[in-house]
Amino acid sequence: MKYYQLLIIVWTLFIGGSYYLGFTPLFLGLVVFLASIIAYALYAKDKAAARSGGWRGKS
């Protein structure tokens, strides 16, 4: 298992556990989860552009 996969699992369990215990509202947990997914997708897009020598600026 790669390091980032472990971080994703731990982060998901943390947010889910926080919601389950009543510390985090469902809406806030979903917002954080979606923001994390979007950030990861943008990072992956930039990383792919860097590897191929493509444009890394605005789309």
PDB file as gemmi writes it, atoms N, CA and C in Angstrom:
CRYST1    1.000    1.000    1.000  90.00  90.00  90.00 P 1                      
ATOM      1  N   MET A   1       0.848  -1.176   0.000  1.00  0.00           N  
ATOM      2  CA  MET A   1       0.000   0.000   0.000  1.00  0.00           C  
ATOM      3  C   MET A   1       0.890   1.235   0.000  1.00  0.00           C  
ATOM      4  N   LYS A   2       0.528   2.176  -0.830  1.00  0.00           N  
ATOM      5  CA  LYS A   2       1.304   3.407  -0.911  1.00  0.00           C  
ATOM      6  C   LYS A   2       0.905   4.365   0.213  1.00  0.00           C  
ATOM      7  N   TYR A   3       1.806   5.273   0.509  1.00  0.00           N  
ATOM      8  CA  TYR A   3       1.630   6.215   1.603  1.00  0.00           C  
ATOM      9  C   TYR A   3       0.361   7.049   1.443  1.00  0.00           C  
ATOM     10  N   TYR A   4       0.113   7.548   0.236  1.00  0.00           N  
ATOM     11  CA  TYR A   4      -1.056   8.408   0.042  1.00  0.00           C  
ATOM     12  C   TYR A   4      -2.357   7.620   0.181  1.00  0.00           C  
ATOM     13  N   GLN A   5      -2.353   6.338  -0.160  1.00  0.00           N  
ATOM     14  CA  GLN A   5      -3.554   5.524   0.012  1.00  0.00           C  
ATOM     15  C   GLN A   5      -3.881   5.359   1.493  1.00  0.00           C  
ATOM     16  N   LEU A   6      -2.862   5.179   2.298  1.00  0.00           N  
ATOM     17  CA  LEU A   6      -3.066   5.081   3.741  1.00  0.00           C  
ATOM     18  C   LEU A   6      -3.624   6.388   4.302  1.00  0.00           C  
ATOM     19  N   LEU A   7      -3.101   7.518   3.816  1.00  0.00           N  
ATOM     20  CA  LEU A   7      -3.613   8.814   4.270  1.00  0.00           C  
ATOM     21  C   LEU A   7      -5.081   9.002   3.902  1.00  0.00           C  
ATOM     22  N   ILE A   8      -5.463   8.576   2.709  1.00  0.00           N  
ATOM     23  CA  ILE A   8      -6.863   8.686   2.277  1.00  0.00           C  
ATOM     24  C   ILE A   8      -7.757   7.847   3.177  1.00  0.00           C  
ATOM     25  N   ILE A   9      -7.328   6.637   3.488  1.00  0.00           N  
ATOM     26  CA  ILE A   9      -8.117   5.760   4.351  1.00  0.00           C  
ATOM     27  C   ILE A   9      -8.251   6.351   5.745  1.00  0.00           C  
ATOM     28  N   VAL A  10      -7.145   6.830   6.306  1.00  0.00           N  
ATOM     29  CA  VAL A  10      -7.175   7.411   7.651  1.00  0.00           C  
ATOM     30  C   VAL A  10      -8.059   8.661   7.671  1.00  0.00           C  
ATOM     31  N   TRP A  11      -7.925   9.518   6.663  1.00  0.00           N  
ATOM     32  CA  TRP A  11      -8.723  10.749   6.609  1.00  0.00           C  
ATOM     33  C   TRP A  11     -10.212  10.420   6.501  1.00  0.00           C  
ATOM     34  N   THR A  12     -10.565   9.446   5.667  1.00  0.00           N  
ATOM     35  CA  THR A  12     -11.963   9.054   5.513  1.00  0.00           C  
ATOM     36  C   THR A  12     -12.517   8.486   6.813  1.00  0.00           C  
ATOM     37  N   LEU A  13     -11.739   7.656   7.484  1.00  0.00           N  
ATOM     38  CA  LEU A  13     -12.183   7.108   8.770  1.00  0.00           C  
ATOM     39  C   LEU A  13     -12.323   8.202   9.826  1.00  0.00           C  
ATOM     40  N   PHE A  14     -11.418   9.171   9.809  1.00  0.00           N  
ATOM     41  CA  PHE A  14     -11.479  10.279  10.758  1.00  0.00           C  
ATOM     42  C   PHE A  14     -12.758  11.101  10.569  1.00  0.00           C  
ATOM     43  N   ILE A  15     -13.055  11.482   9.336  1.00  0.00           N  
ATOM     44  CA  ILE A  15     -14.261  12.274   9.057  1.00  0.00           C  
ATOM     45  C   ILE A  15     -15.517  11.454   9.358  1.00  0.00           C  
ATOM     46  N   GLY A  16     -15.521  10.182   8.938  1.00  0.00           N  
ATOM     47  CA  GLY A  16     -16.675   9.324   9.211  1.00  0.00           C  
ATOM     48  C   GLY A  16     -16.890   9.115  10.703  1.00  0.00           C  
ATOM     49  N   GLY A  17     -15.802   8.884  11.426  1.00  0.00           N  
ATOM     50  CA  GLY A  17     -15.905   8.708  12.874  1.00  0.00           C  
ATOM     51  C   GLY A  17     -16.365   9.968  13.579  1.00  0.00           C  
ATOM     52  N   SER A  18     -15.883  11.099  13.099  1.00  0.00           N  
ATOM     53  CA  SER A  18     -16.292  12.372  13.686  1.00  0.00           C  
ATOM     54  C   SER A  18     -17.788  12.611  13.479  1.00  0.00           C  
ATOM     55  N   TYR A  19     -18.289  12.251  12.292  1.00  0.00           N  
ATOM     56  CA  TYR A  19     -19.725  12.380  12.041  1.00  0.00           C  
ATOM     57  C   TYR A  19     -20.505  11.404  12.921  1.00  0.00           C  
ATOM     58  N   TYR A  20     -20.035  10.175  12.993  1.00  0.00           N  
ATOM     59  CA  TYR A  20     -20.714   9.137  13.775  1.00  0.00           C  
ATOM     60  C   TYR A  20     -20.814   9.528  15.249  1.00  0.00           C  
ATOM     61  N   LEU A  21     -19.762  10.145  15.769  1.00  0.00           N  
ATOM     62  CA  LEU A  21     -19.763  10.549  17.174  1.00  0.00           C  
ATOM     63  C   LEU A  21     -20.484  11.874  17.419  1.00  0.00           C  
ATOM     64  N   GLY A  22     -20.922  12.528  16.356  1.00  0.00           N  
ATOM     65  CA  GLY A  22     -21.705  13.745  16.500  1.00  0.00           C  
ATOM     66  C   GLY A  22     -20.901  15.026  16.551  1.00  0.00           C  
ATOM     67  N   PHE A  23     -19.617  14.962  16.226  1.00  0.00           N  
ATOM     68  CA  PHE A  23     -18.792  16.169  16.262  1.00  0.00           C  
ATOM     69  C   PHE A  23     -18.862  16.975  14.973  1.00  0.00           C  
ATOM     70  N   THR A  24     -19.139  16.317  13.864  1.00  0.00           N  
ATOM     71  CA  THR A  24     -19.141  16.973  12.557  1.00  0.00           C  
ATOM     72  C   THR A  24     -20.507  16.808  11.905  1.00  0.00           C  
ATOM     73  N   PRO A  25     -21.133  17.896  11.472  1.00  0.00           N  
ATOM     74  CA  PRO A  25     -22.388  17.763  10.730  1.00  0.00           C  
ATOM     75  C   PRO A  25     -22.134  17.061   9.389  1.00  0.00           C  
ATOM     76  N   LEU A  26     -23.117  16.345   8.916  1.00  0.00           N  
ATOM     77  CA  LEU A  26     -22.974  15.611   7.659  1.00  0.00           C  
ATOM     78  C   LEU A  26     -22.578  16.537   6.519  1.00  0.00           C  
ATOM     79  N   PHE A  27     -23.191  17.707   6.428  1.00  0.00           N  
ATOM     80  CA  PHE A  27     -22.889  18.643   5.355  1.00  0.00           C  
ATOM     81  C   PHE A  27     -21.414  19.033   5.348  1.00  0.00           C  
ATOM     82  N   LEU A  28     -20.877  19.339   6.501  1.00  0.00           N  
ATOM     83  CA  LEU A  28     -19.473  19.733   6.593  1.00  0.00           C  
ATOM     84  C   LEU A  28     -18.550  18.582   6.196  1.00  0.00           C  
ATOM     85  N   GLY A  29     -18.873  17.379   6.623  1.00  0.00           N  
ATOM     86  CA  GLY A  29     -18.094  16.213   6.242  1.00  0.00           C  
ATOM     87  C   GLY A  29     -18.092  15.998   4.737  1.00  0.00           C  
ATOM     88  N   LEU A  30     -19.245  16.174   4.108  1.00  0.00           N  
ATOM     89  CA  LEU A  30     -19.338  16.024   2.648  1.00  0.00           C  
ATOM     90  C   LEU A  30     -18.564  17.112   1.917  1.00  0.00           C  
ATOM     91  N   VAL A  31     -18.623  18.330   2.426  1.00  0.00           N  
ATOM     92  CA  VAL A  31     -17.880  19.430   1.807  1.00  0.00           C  
ATOM     93  C   VAL A  31     -16.377  19.161   1.874  1.00  0.00           C  
ATOM     94  N   VAL A  32     -15.904  18.736   3.018  1.00  0.00           N  
ATOM     95  CA  VAL A  32     -14.478  18.434   3.174  1.00  0.00           C  
ATOM     96  C   VAL A  32     -14.080  17.278   2.258  1.00  0.00           C  
ATOM     97  N   PHE A  33     -14.913  16.254   2.194  1.00  0.00           N  
ATOM     98  CA  PHE A  33     -14.632  15.096   1.347  1.00  0.00           C  
ATOM     99  C   PHE A  33     -14.587  15.500  -0.127  1.00  0.00           C  
ATOM    100  N   LEU A  34     -15.557  16.274  -0.583  1.00  0.00           N  
ATOM    101  CA  LEU A  34     -15.577  16.711  -1.988  1.00  0.00           C  
ATOM    102  C   LEU A  34     -14.404  17.642  -2.302  1.00  0.00           C  
ATOM    103  N   ALA A  35     -14.057  18.519  -1.386  1.00  0.00           N  
ATOM    104  CA  ALA A  35     -12.913  19.403  -1.604  1.00  0.00           C  
ATOM    105  C   ALA A  35     -11.622  18.598  -1.717  1.00  0.00           C  
ATOM    106  N   SER A  36     -11.509  17.556  -0.931  1.00  0.00           N  
ATOM    107  CA  SER A  36     -10.329  16.692  -0.998  1.00  0.00           C  
ATOM    108  C   SER A  36     -10.257  15.968  -2.339  1.00  0.00           C  
ATOM    109  N   ILE A  37     -11.387  15.482  -2.817  1.00  0.00           N  
ATOM    110  CA  ILE A  37     -11.430  14.773  -4.106  1.00  0.00           C  
ATOM    111  C   ILE A  37     -11.050  15.732  -5.240  1.00  0.00           C  
ATOM    112  N   ILE A  38     -11.594  16.939  -5.217  1.00  0.00           N  
ATOM    113  CA  ILE A  38     -11.297  17.925  -6.261  1.00  0.00           C  
ATOM    114  C   ILE A  38      -9.821  18.304  -6.234  1.00  0.00           C  
ATOM    115  N   ALA A  39      -9.279  18.532  -5.049  1.00  0.00           N  
ATOM    116  CA  ALA A  39      -7.861  18.886  -4.931  1.00  0.00           C  
ATOM    117  C   ALA A  39      -6.976  17.761  -5.451  1.00  0.00           C  
ATOM    118  N   TYR A  40      -7.327  16.524  -5.131  1.00  0.00           N  
ATOM    119  CA  TYR A  40      -6.540  15.385  -5.605  1.00  0.00           C  
ATOM    120  C   TYR A  40      -6.600  15.280  -7.125  1.00  0.00           C  
ATOM    121  N   ALA A  41      -7.784  15.478  -7.711  1.00  0.00           N  
ATOM    122  CA  ALA A  41      -7.936  15.403  -9.169  1.00  0.00           C  
ATOM    123  C   ALA A  41      -7.115  16.498  -9.860  1.00  0.00           C  
ATOM    124  N   LEU A  42      -7.139  17.706  -9.315  1.00  0.00           N  
ATOM    125  CA  LEU A  42      -6.355  18.790  -9.906  1.00  0.00           C  
ATOM    126  C   LEU A  42      -4.854  18.530  -9.780  1.00  0.00           C  
ATOM    127  N   TYR A  43      -4.446  17.971  -8.658  1.00  0.00           N  
ATOM    128  CA  TYR A  43      -3.043  17.627  -8.461  1.00  0.00           C  
ATOM    129  C   TYR A  43      -2.626  16.558  -9.471  1.00  0.00           C  
ATOM    130  N   ALA A  44      -3.464  15.553  -9.671  1.00  0.00           N  
ATOM    131  CA  ALA A  44      -3.149  14.478 -10.624  1.00  0.00           C  
ATOM    132  C   ALA A  44      -3.058  15.031 -12.047  1.00  0.00           C  
ATOM    133  N   LYS A  45      -3.935  15.953 -12.391  1.00  0.00           N  
ATOM    134  CA  LYS A  45      -3.909  16.568 -13.721  1.00  0.00           C  
ATOM    135  C   LYS A  45      -2.607  17.347 -13.920  1.00  0.00           C  
ATOM    136  N   ASP A  46      -2.209  18.116 -12.914  1.00  0.00           N  
ATOM    137  CA  ASP A  46      -0.977  18.884 -12.994  1.00  0.00           C  
ATOM    138  C   ASP A  46       0.240  17.964 -13.062  1.00  0.00           C  
ATOM    139  N   LYS A  47       0.213  16.889 -12.297  1.00  0.00           N  
ATOM    140  CA  LYS A  47       1.329  15.943 -12.296  1.00  0.00           C  
ATOM    141  C   LYS A  47       1.472  15.273 -13.662  1.00  0.00           C  
ATOM    142  N   ALA A  48       0.349  14.918 -14.276  1.00  0.00           N  
ATOM    143  CA  ALA A  48       0.385  14.310 -15.609  1.00  0.00           C  
ATOM    144  C   ALA A  48       0.934  15.294 -16.635  1.00  0.00           C  
ATOM    145  N   ALA A  49       0.545  16.567 -16.527  1.00  0.00           N  
ATOM    146  CA  ALA A  49       1.053  17.585 -17.452  1.00  0.00           C  
ATOM    147  C   ALA A  49       2.551  17.784 -17.252  1.00  0.00           C  
ATOM    148  N   ALA A  50       3.016  17.741 -16.020  1.00  0.00           N  
ATOM    149  CA  ALA A  50       4.438  17.916 -15.746  1.00  0.00           C  
ATOM    150  C   ALA A  50       5.251  16.763 -16.328  1.00  0.00           C  
ATOM    151  N   ARG A  51       4.729  15.558 -16.218  1.00  0.00           N  
ATOM    152  CA  ARG A  51       5.443  14.393 -16.741  1.00  0.00           C  
ATOM    153  C   ARG A  51       5.508  14.392 -18.263  1.00  0.00           C  
ATOM    154  N   SER A  52       4.459  14.890 -18.911  1.00  0.00           N  
ATOM    155  CA  SER A  52       4.433  14.875 -20.374  1.00  0.00           C  
ATOM    156  C   SER A  52       5.011  16.150 -20.983  1.00  0.00           C  
ATOM    157  N   GLY A  53       5.383  17.104 -20.137  1.00  0.00           N  
ATOM    158  CA  GLY A  53       5.936  18.352 -20.638  1.00  0.00           C  
ATOM    159  C   GLY A  53       4.878  19.308 -21.163  1.00  0.00           C  
ATOM    160  N   GLY A  54       3.646  19.075 -20.794  1.00  0.00           N  
ATOM    161  CA  GLY A  54       2.524  19.910 -21.261  1.00  0.00           C  
ATOM    162  C   GLY A  54       2.390  21.196 -20.469  1.00  0.00           C  
ATOM    163  N   TRP A  55       1.375  21.949 -20.817  1.00  0.00           N  
ATOM    164  CA  TRP A  55       1.082  23.224 -20.180  1.00  0.00           C  
ATOM    165  C   TRP A  55       0.534  22.970 -18.770  1.00  0.00           C  
ATOM    166  N   ARG A  56       1.089  23.663 -17.769  1.00  0.00           N  
ATOM    167  CA  ARG A  56       0.689  23.447 -16.387  1.00  0.00           C  
ATOM    168  C   ARG A  56      -0.055  24.648 -15.812  1.00  0.00           C  
ATOM    169  N   GLY A  57      -0.378  25.619 -16.649  1.00  0.00           N  
ATOM    170  CA  GLY A  57      -1.073  26.804 -16.168  1.00  0.00           C  
ATOM    171  C   GLY A  57      -2.561  26.601 -16.140  1.00  0.00           C  
ATOM    172  N   LYS A  58      -3.282  27.698 -16.309  1.00  0.00           N  
ATOM    173  CA  LYS A  58      -4.739  27.632 -16.309  1.00  0.00           C  
ATOM    174  C   LYS A  58      -5.225  26.803 -17.485  1.00  0.00           C  
ATOM    175  N   SER A  59      -6.364  26.111 -17.277  1.00  0.00           N  
ATOM    176  CA  SER A  59      -6.921  25.251 -18.337  1.00  0.00           C  
ATOM    177  C   SER A  59      -7.488  26.076 -19.461  1.00  0.00           C  
TER     178      SER A  59                                                      
END                                                                             
